[in-house]
Amino acid sequence: MRRVYVSGVGMVPFATPSRAEPYDAMAGSAVRAALSDAGIDVNQIQQAYAGFVYGDSTSGQRALYGVGMTGIPVVNVNNNCSTGSSALWLARQAVASGAADCVLAFGFEQMERGALTVKWPDRPSPFADFLELAAAQQGPSDAPFAAQLFGGAGAEYATTYGMDPEVFAMVSVKARQHARHNPFAVFRDPVTLEEVLASPSIFGPLTRLQCCPPTCGAAAAIVVSEEFARRHGMRTDVAISGQAMTTDQSDTFTDMISLVGYGMSRRAADAVYEQAGVSPEEIDVVELHDCFSTNEVLSYEALRLTPEGTAEKFVREGDNTYGGRVVTNPSGGLLSKGHPLGATGLAQCAELTWQLRGEADKRQVEGARLALQHNIGIGGAAVVTLYERVS
């Protein structure tokens, strides 16, 4: 397997559904930005993987044809909220295996207003078993189904470890503090802990300001082999040193914390640490899946950034932000940057690539050498990727 480099990234500012362009326009802009960043033409791309959740089957072709109709294979990818990272996982495999030398992964989403809903009620839902367990453990609810799952997991964690639920709200405050320096983020205005806690209750410990907003957007990455990069004068300063995708095992359906992907995340992270030969203590910066504030707290421990049961201390002592042990979601994360499902994983890739290049402006994590990306989708898939700055 060959080493794979991220030679170009691009994205568009994320927006609420009422203010966004159509998906093909957003995707086209993100792809053009990645091509410009890589210093190549669309004709040099050999394969493309297009990630989106809500759209007709060949929306990826529609989006890419506006940039150039080159005849290359275009594969459409849908893996719920981990769609963008799944597209990147496929692109990296193509280059690492030698099947291609220059591959585009891009993701986009044109979302509707409001909470996520089941789109196909006339057929079996992939969430049926998840919601059945949630109802059995915490009773039926009319709350949005994702909030039931992640809010329930947060409540279970707080009960298990005796944690004050205000710690979850502190994560939202931190997210806004980070996002204020991100021109691509939807919400950049700071919020106080009191404002987060006073916002409307959604489910369990979750209030509205602890839930990611419905968002539209697009992002892209170009991954290449070292030989291709050298031949075309492309950057090789950011390498993918480890990557793993996992899906659910039977232990998912045991409790609320497991139900929202804790086990998938732990197994993927452990595989990546082993591949790269690094420990969690060496990670400098992380973009993790904070679709809800509760999941950021769970993910600290799933990714081994702090031992199990110590997340409250980790948050209260500021170990999750600048000046602490590891900076989590310098972009503002899904909570503040936004969460266009198909684009999220590639937006995380872009942020971490800029961090390792030293191009993150006021968000810059000084001296960042190792960056971890974590992206999950219920139903389920978890993708964890480790990026390394190559001197």
C-alpha positions in Angstrom: 0.0 0.0 0.0 1.4 3.4 -1.0 1.4 6.5 1.1 -1.3 8.9 0.3 -1.1 12.7 0.4 -3.8 15.4 0.7 -2.6 17.9 -2.0 -5.7 20.1 -2.3 -8.7 21.0 -0.3 -11.6 23.4 -0.7 -15.0 24.3 0.7 -17.7 26.9 0.5 -19.1 28.9 3.5 -21.8 26.8 5.1 -25.3 28.3 5.2 -28.8 27.8 6.4 -31.3 26.3 3.9 -32.9 29.7 3.2 -29.6 31.3 2.2 -27.8 28.5 0.3 -27.1 28.0 -3.4 -28.3 24.8 -5.2 -26.2 21.7 -4.4 -24.5 21.6 -7.8 -23.3 25.2 -7.6 -21.9 24.7 -4.0 -20.2 21.5 -5.0 -18.7 23.0 -8.2 -17.3 25.9 -6.2 -15.7 23.5 -3.6 -14.2 21.3 -6.3 -12.7 24.3 -8.1 -11.2 25.5 -4.8 -9.6 22.1 -4.2 -8.2 22.0 -7.8 -6.8 25.5 -7.4 -5.3 24.6 -4.1 -3.7 21.5 -5.6 -2.5 23.4 -8.7 -4.0 21.0 -11.2 -6.7 20.9 -13.8 -9.9 18.8 -13.6 -8.6 16.7 -16.5 -5.9 15.3 -14.2 -8.4 13.7 -11.9 -8.7 10.0 -12.5 -11.6 9.0 -10.3 -14.2 10.9 -8.2 -16.3 9.9 -5.2 -19.3 12.1 -4.5 -20.9 12.1 -1.1 -24.5 13.2 -0.4 -27.5 11.9 1.5 -30.5 13.8 0.2 -30.7 13.8 -3.5 -31.3 11.8 -6.7 -29.0 9.0 -7.6 -26.5 10.7 -9.9 -26.4 14.1 -8.2 -22.6 13.6 -8.0 -22.3 13.5 -11.8 -24.5 16.6 -12.1 -22.3 18.5 -9.6 -19.0 17.5 -11.3 -20.1 17.9 -14.9 -20.4 21.6 -14.2 -16.6 21.6 -13.5 -15.7 19.4 -16.4 -17.1 16.4 -18.3 -14.0 14.3 -18.5 -15.5 10.8 -18.7 -13.9 9.5 -15.5 -15.6 7.1 -13.1 -17.9 9.0 -10.6 -19.2 6.9 -7.7 -22.0 8.3 -5.5 -21.7 7.6 -1.8 -24.3 7.7 1.0 -23.4 6.6 4.5 -25.6 9.0 6.6 -23.6 11.6 8.5 -20.3 9.8 7.8 -20.9 10.2 4.0 -18.1 12.7 3.3 -15.5 10.6 5.2 -16.7 7.5 3.5 -16.0 9.1 0.1 -12.5 10.1 1.3 -12.0 6.5 2.6 -12.7 5.2 -0.9 -10.5 7.8 -2.6 -7.6 7.0 -0.3 -8.0 3.3 -0.9 -7.9 3.8 -4.7 -4.6 5.7 -4.4 -3.0 3.5 -1.7 -3.7 0.4 -3.7 -2.3 1.8 -7.0 -5.6 1.7 -8.8 -5.3 5.5 -9.4 -2.8 8.3 -8.7 -5.0 11.3 -8.4 -8.5 11.0 -6.9 -11.2 13.6 -6.0 -13.5 13.1 -3.0 -16.2 15.7 -2.6 -19.4 16.0 -0.6 -22.4 18.3 -0.6 -25.8 18.7 0.9 -28.8 20.8 0.1 -30.9 20.3 3.2 -34.4 21.2 4.2 -35.3 23.3 7.2 -36.0 21.5 10.5 -34.9 18.3 12.1 -33.9 15.2 10.2 -36.8 12.9 9.4 -37.3 9.4 7.9 -37.8 10.0 4.1 -39.2 6.6 3.1 -42.0 5.5 5.5 -43.3 2.9 3.1 -40.3 0.6 3.7 -38.2 -0.8 6.5 -36.2 2.0 8.2 -32.5 1.5 9.0 -33.2 3.2 12.3 -36.0 0.9 13.4 -33.9 -1.2 15.8 -32.2 1.9 17.2 -35.5 3.6 17.9 -37.0 0.5 19.4 -34.2 0.2 21.9 -34.4 3.9 22.7 -38.1 3.7 23.3 -37.7 0.6 25.5 -35.0 2.3 27.6 -36.4 5.8 27.9 -40.0 5.7 26.8 -41.7 7.0 23.6 -41.2 10.6 22.6 -42.3 13.0 19.9 -38.8 14.6 19.9 -36.7 14.4 16.7 -35.3 10.9 16.4 -31.6 11.9 16.4 -32.1 14.0 19.5 -33.8 11.0 21.3 -30.7 8.9 20.5 -28.0 11.4 21.4 -29.9 13.1 24.2 -30.6 9.7 25.7 -26.9 8.7 25.4 -25.9 12.0 27.2 -28.4 11.4 30.0 -27.1 7.9 30.5 -23.5 9.1 30.6 -24.4 11.8 33.2 -26.2 9.3 35.4 -23.4 6.7 35.1 -20.6 9.0 36.1 -22.5 11.6 38.2 -21.7 14.4 35.8 -23.5 17.7 35.9 -25.4 18.0 32.6 -24.2 21.7 32.3 -20.9 20.2 31.1 -22.7 19.4 27.8 -23.7 23.0 27.5 -20.1 24.1 28.1 -19.2 22.3 24.9 -21.6 24.5 22.9 -20.0 27.6 24.4 -16.6 26.4 23.4 -17.8 25.6 19.9 -19.0 29.2 19.3 -15.7 30.6 20.8 -13.8 28.6 18.1 -16.2 29.4 15.3 -15.9 33.1 15.7 -12.7 32.9 13.7 -14.0 30.6 11.0 -15.4 32.4 7.9 -16.9 29.1 6.7 -19.1 28.7 9.9 -22.8 29.3 10.1 -22.9 30.5 13.7 -20.1 32.8 14.8 -21.6 34.9 17.5 -20.5 33.9 21.0 -23.1 32.4 23.5 -22.9 32.2 27.3 -23.5 29.1 29.3 -26.7 30.7 30.6 -28.0 31.3 27.1 -27.3 27.7 26.1 -29.1 26.3 29.1 -32.0 28.7 28.7 -32.6 27.8 25.1 -35.7 25.6 24.4 -35.4 22.0 25.7 -35.2 19.3 22.9 -34.7 16.0 24.7 -33.0 14.9 27.9 -30.1 17.3 28.7 -30.2 18.8 25.1 -31.4 22.3 24.5 -31.6 23.9 21.1 -28.2 25.5 21.2 -26.7 22.0 21.9 -27.9 20.6 18.6 -26.3 21.1 15.2 -28.4 23.2 12.7 -29.7 21.9 9.3 -27.1 23.2 7.0 -26.2 23.4 3.3 -22.7 23.3 2.0 -19.9 21.5 0.1 -16.3 20.6 0.5 -13.7 18.7 -1.5 -10.2 17.0 -1.2 -7.7 15.8 -3.7 -5.6 12.8 -2.7 -2.5 11.7 -4.6 0.4 9.3 -4.7 3.9 10.6 -4.0 5.0 9.9 -7.5 2.1 11.8 -9.1 2.7 14.7 -6.7 6.4 14.9 -7.5 5.7 14.7 -11.2 3.3 17.6 -11.2 4.9 19.8 -8.5 2.1 19.2 -6.0 2.2 19.5 -2.2 3.2 16.5 -0.1 3.3 18.2 3.3 0.1 16.5 4.6 -0.1 12.7 4.6 -2.8 10.3 5.7 -1.0 8.1 8.1 -3.9 5.9 9.2 -7.6 5.5 8.4 -10.3 3.0 9.4 -14.0 2.5 8.8 -16.1 0.4 11.1 -19.7 -0.6 11.3 -22.0 -1.8 14.2 -21.5 -5.0 16.1 -24.1 -6.7 18.2 -23.0 -4.8 21.3 -24.4 -1.7 19.8 -27.9 -2.7 21.0 -27.1 -2.9 24.7 -27.4 0.7 26.0 -27.8 4.3 24.8 -24.1 5.1 24.7 -23.3 2.2 22.5 -26.4 2.9 20.4 -24.9 6.2 19.1 -21.6 4.7 17.9 -19.3 4.7 20.9 -18.1 1.2 20.0 -17.6 1.9 16.3 -15.6 5.0 17.1 -13.4 3.2 19.7 -12.6 0.4 17.3 -11.9 2.7 14.4 -9.7 4.9 16.5 -7.7 2.0 18.0 -7.1 0.7 14.5 -5.8 4.0 13.3 -3.5 4.5 16.3 -2.1 1.0 15.6 -1.7 1.7 11.8 0.2 4.9 12.4 2.2 3.8 15.4 1.1 6.7 17.6 -0.7 7.1 20.9 -3.8 9.3 21.6 -1.5 11.5 23.8 0.4 12.6 20.7 -2.6 14.1 18.9 -2.5 17.9 18.7 -5.8 18.8 17.1 -9.1 16.9 16.5 -12.2 17.5 14.4 -14.8 15.1 15.9 -18.4 14.5 15.3 -20.3 16.9 17.6 -23.7 16.6 16.0 -25.0 17.2 19.6 -23.0 18.5 22.5 -23.5 15.1 24.2 -21.7 13.3 21.5 -18.6 15.5 21.7 -18.3 14.5 25.4 -18.8 10.8 24.6 -16.3 11.0 21.7 -13.5 12.4 24.0 -13.5 9.0 25.6 -14.3 6.9 22.6 -11.2 8.3 20.9 -9.2 7.8 24.1 -8.4 11.6 24.4 -9.2 11.2 28.1 -9.9 8.0 30.2 -13.5 6.7 30.6 -15.5 8.7 33.2 -13.2 11.7 33.1 -14.8 13.9 30.5 -16.2 16.4 33.0 -12.7 17.1 34.3 -11.4 17.3 30.7 -13.9 20.0 29.9 -13.8 22.0 33.1 -10.0 22.2 33.0 -10.0 23.4 29.4 -8.1 20.4 28.1 -10.4 20.4 25.0 -9.4 23.9 23.7 -6.4 26.2 23.1 -3.9 26.0 25.9 -5.2 22.6 27.0 -4.2 19.0 26.1 -5.7 18.8 22.6 -7.7 21.4 20.6 -11.1 19.8 19.7 -13.1 21.3 16.8 -11.1 24.5 16.1 -13.5 25.0 13.2 -16.5 25.3 15.6 -17.5 21.8 14.8 -20.9 20.7 13.6 -22.5 22.6 16.4 -21.4 26.0 15.0 -19.8 25.4 11.6 -22.9 23.4 10.6 -23.5 19.9 9.4 -24.4 19.4 5.7 -24.3 15.6 5.9 -22.4 14.8 2.7 -19.9 17.6 3.2 -19.1 17.3 6.9 -16.3 14.7 6.6 -14.5 16.6 3.8 -14.9 19.9 5.7 -13.2 18.3 8.6 -10.4 17.1 6.2 -10.0 20.7 4.9 -9.8 22.2 8.4 -7.2 19.7 9.6 -5.1 20.1 6.4 -5.1 23.9 6.9 -4.1 23.3 10.6 -1.1 21.1 9.6 0.0 23.5 6.9 -0.1 26.4 9.4 -2.8 28.1 7.3 -5.7 28.3 9.8 -5.2 32.0 10.6 -6.6 32.9 14.1 -7.8 29.3 14.6 -4.2 27.9 14.2 -3.1 25.3 16.7 0.6 26.2 17.1 3.0 23.4 16.2 0.3 21.0 15.1 1.9 17.8 13.7 -0.7 15.1 14.1 -4.4 15.7 13.5 -7.3 13.2 14.1 -10.7 13.2 12.2 -13.8 11.5 13.5 -17.1 11.2 11.6 -20.0 8.9 12.4 -23.3 8.0 10.8 -26.1 6.2 12.7 -27.1 2.9 11.1 -24.0 2.8 11.0 -20.5 3.8 10.0 -17.6 5.4 11.8 -14.6 6.7 9.9 -11.4 7.9 11.8 -8.5 9.4 9.9 -5.1 10.5 11.1 -3.2 13.2 9.2 0.5 13.9 9.7 2.5 17.0 8.8 5.4 15.8 6.7 8.5 18.0 7.1 
